[in-house]
């Protein structure tokens, strides 16, 4: 079905984190790789995860962490609430 990069709990909220890495910022950088199709796949897998682990009633959030190379160093950005998903429609 797919994979989840990270699943963490933060103050009672189940947080699904997608990590994207790019060696350059061309074509929108790493964040641009989380497109509509990727959001649908992540949402579907998250719904299955919640169901399988008895966490369906818990609040959820989807974050994205980007890691991009900038000449001689790497930058890391955390995008909280990167997108919303109607998980009730996934199962």
C-alpha positions as CSV (number, residue, x, y, z in Angstrom):
1,X,0.0,0.0,0.0
2,X,2.8,2.4,0.8
3,X,5.0,3.6,3.6
4,X,5.1,6.1,6.3
5,X,8.4,7.8,7.1
6,X,7.7,8.7,10.7
7,X,4.7,8.3,13.0
8,X,5.1,10.2,16.3
9,X,2.9,11.3,19.1
10,X,2.9,14.9,20.2
11,X,0.7,15.9,23.1
12,X,-1.9,13.3,22.3
13,X,-1.9,14.0,18.5
14,X,-0.7,11.3,16.1
15,X,1.6,13.0,13.7
16,X,2.5,11.5,10.3
17,X,5.7,12.9,9.0
18,X,6.8,12.7,5.4
19,X,10.6,13.3,4.9
20,X,11.8,14.6,1.5
21,X,15.4,15.1,0.5
22,X,16.8,16.9,-2.5
23,X,20.4,17.7,-3.5
24,X,19.2,21.0,-5.0
25,X,16.3,23.4,-4.9
26,X,15.4,23.1,-8.6
27,X,11.8,22.6,-9.6
28,X,10.4,23.8,-6.3
29,X,12.7,21.9,-4.0
30,X,11.9,19.0,-1.7
31,X,8.5,20.3,-0.6
32,X,7.2,20.3,-4.2
33,X,7.6,16.5,-4.3
34,X,4.6,16.2,-1.9
35,X,2.0,16.5,-4.7
36,X,-1.7,15.6,-4.7
37,X,-1.0,12.0,-5.6
38,X,1.5,11.7,-2.7
39,X,-1.0,13.2,-0.3
40,X,-3.7,10.7,-1.4
41,X,-1.3,7.8,-0.8
42,X,-0.1,9.1,2.5
43,X,-3.7,9.6,3.7
44,X,-4.7,6.1,2.7
45,X,-1.8,4.5,4.5
46,X,-2.3,6.7,7.6
47,X,-6.0,5.6,7.7
48,X,-4.9,2.0,7.7
49,X,-2.3,2.7,10.4
50,X,-4.9,4.4,12.6
51,X,-7.3,1.5,12.1
52,X,-4.7,-1.2,12.7
53,X,-3.5,0.4,15.9
54,X,-6.8,1.4,17.4
55,X,-6.0,5.1,17.2
56,X,-8.9,6.1,15.0
57,X,-10.4,8.5,17.5
58,X,-7.1,10.4,18.1
59,X,-6.4,13.8,16.6
60,X,-4.0,13.6,13.6
61,X,-1.7,15.9,11.8
62,X,0.4,15.6,8.6
63,X,3.8,17.3,8.7
64,X,6.6,17.4,6.0
65,X,10.3,17.7,6.8
66,X,12.5,18.8,3.9
67,X,16.3,18.3,3.7
68,X,18.0,20.2,0.9
69,X,21.6,20.8,-0.1
70,X,22.7,24.4,-0.3
71,X,26.3,24.4,-1.7
72,X,28.4,23.2,1.2
73,X,25.7,22.6,3.8
74,X,22.3,21.1,4.2
75,X,19.1,22.9,5.4
76,X,16.3,21.2,7.3
77,X,12.7,22.7,7.4
78,X,9.8,21.4,9.3
79,X,6.4,22.2,7.8
80,X,3.7,21.7,10.5
81,X,0.2,20.9,9.2
82,X,1.5,20.6,5.7
83,X,-1.8,19.3,4.4
84,X,-5.2,18.1,5.7
85,X,-6.7,14.8,4.9
86,X,-10.3,13.5,5.3
87,X,-9.3,10.2,6.8
88,X,-12.9,9.2,7.4
89,X,-13.3,8.8,3.6
90,X,-10.3,6.6,3.3
91,X,-11.6,3.4,4.9
